[in-house]
Amino acid sequence: MTEDDAGPSTAALVVGRTECKTLRDDQFGVVRRAESLSDDFLVDNFDFNGLGSGGGKGGDVMARTRDGRFFVKTLNATDGKSLLEDTFLRAYVSRATTGQSLATKIYAVFVHPELGRFVVMNNCVSPRVESWSRLYDLKGTADDKTLVKDGVPVPHAHKRFYNLNLIVREWFSCYRDVPVPRQRYIAGKFEAFDVSLFMTKDQKEEIMTQLRNDCALFETHNLMDYSLLVGIQRVRREDVEEAVAMRDGDVHNKPYVVEYGGEILILYFGVIDFLQPWNAGKKVAHVIKRCFAPSPISTVNPKSYAKQFLDHFEFKFKSVGFEWLRNGAGQKRTPRKSSASKQVLRQDSSNAGAEESPSMLQRLRSSVANVTAFATEEPL
């Protein structure tokens, strides 16, 4: 983005039915235009009475718009200072409008006459999904958590420093008398950190490239503590086309379709909460967590955070899935096979139709062929 891309700005936006003054709309207006959003996208589409806790420890309140496409969240002083700093803001807008970023898209910052400053951002995952198989908030640290499991939300159940009995029991993995919501929350944290995410090699390369470029931006501007929001939707084979169809007005991030273990999965990714600077408070928290918190911790400097974040997902993303490609309108997707797997599958496909998915036996043979091919390329 160049200087000529900035502006014109809109002095005020109608949010719900309230006229609110905008801040730095010369920049955020660029993001709206890149998404073909008109300035009335929040008119009668939000209710300030619906604001509630976002579930985190920061205390910010937020809510979805009525159509589910956007989130409106309070902009606290720390986040506001990071976001509205001119150098970062221009770099962020430039990156957000490339179409090659997983970072949450911010469409406006406005000031409510009574409630203060708010930020408007896109919903990274599709609002049309009625039931998520899994929804994760991931940092690659002990702060990872499961937000939804098999369609059921997993509420936050934080432990408090004054509840020594609970702290001691959890320290020794003794969960007797630990409240069930807390047990479920802990189990979700373990699952979120340990789970593998399956995709194709090309999908992994594309996602990791976007993450590396996003993390480079955050590191340059001294930001850390961001998360990767991951949504996993299981769908029937015949429903894939409808589920991934992008409709007019959609602002969610790109869906990735993969077949693994006989299931069709649709994956969504989005980098959220990336405005936390590495400041004095975080440096003090770093020392405390080094002494008392389980590892790996998320309170580390931006360079270490970015490396820890990227290394974790490089390992967590397993490029062993099968991609489904569109053959034409109304036709189902067929898996793209690597050159190693094609040779193996060709031997077993004499009775199979051209668009049939590989059998489990074929998949096992394909996996062996891929591992063998990879091993032979290693230097002795």
Number of C-alpha atoms within 10 A of each C-alpha: 15 7 8 7 12 18 14 12 15 16 14 16 21 19 21 18 14 17 16 21 17 23 20 18 22 17 25 26 26 24 24 19 13 14 16 12 15 10 16 12 17 21 14 14 18 24 17 16 7 12 16 14 13 14 14 10 9 9 12 15 18 21 20 22 23 15 11 16 20 25 19 26 21 23 21 16 10 12 16 17 14 19 21 15 11 13 11 17 16 19 13 23 20 16 20 21 17 11 12 15 21 25 26 21 28 22 23 24 27 25 19 16 11 7 9 12 20 23 22 23 20 22 21 26 23 21 15 11 12 9 16 17 17 20 26 24 23 24 27 23 21 17 19 22 23 26 24 20 16 14 14 13 14 20 14 17 15 12 12 9 9 8 9 11 12 19 16 12 14 16 11 8 9 12 15 11 10 14 12 12 14 18 16 15 20 20 14 20 21 15 15 25 21 12 11 13 17 21 24 25 16 11 18 19 15 12 18 17 15 17 24 15 15 21 25 17 16 23 20 11 18 18 24 26 24 22 22 23 23 21 24 25 22 19 15 10 14 13 12 18 16 9 17 14 10 14 7 7 11 15 21 20 21 18 21 18 28 22 23 16 11 11 12 22 25 20 22 22 23 23 22 19 15 20 19 20 21 18 13 9 9 17 14 11 14 17 13 12 17 14 10 8 13 12 12 15 18 23 21 21 19 22 17 13 24 24 14 19 24 17 12 16 20 15 11 16 20 15 17 18 23 24 22 20 14 13 11 8 7 10 12 17 22 18 18 14 17 14 12 17 20 13 13 19 18 11 9 14 14 9 6 12 8 9 12 12 17 19 14 11 11 18 20 14 16 22 16 15 19 17 12 12 14 11 10 9 8 7 5 4
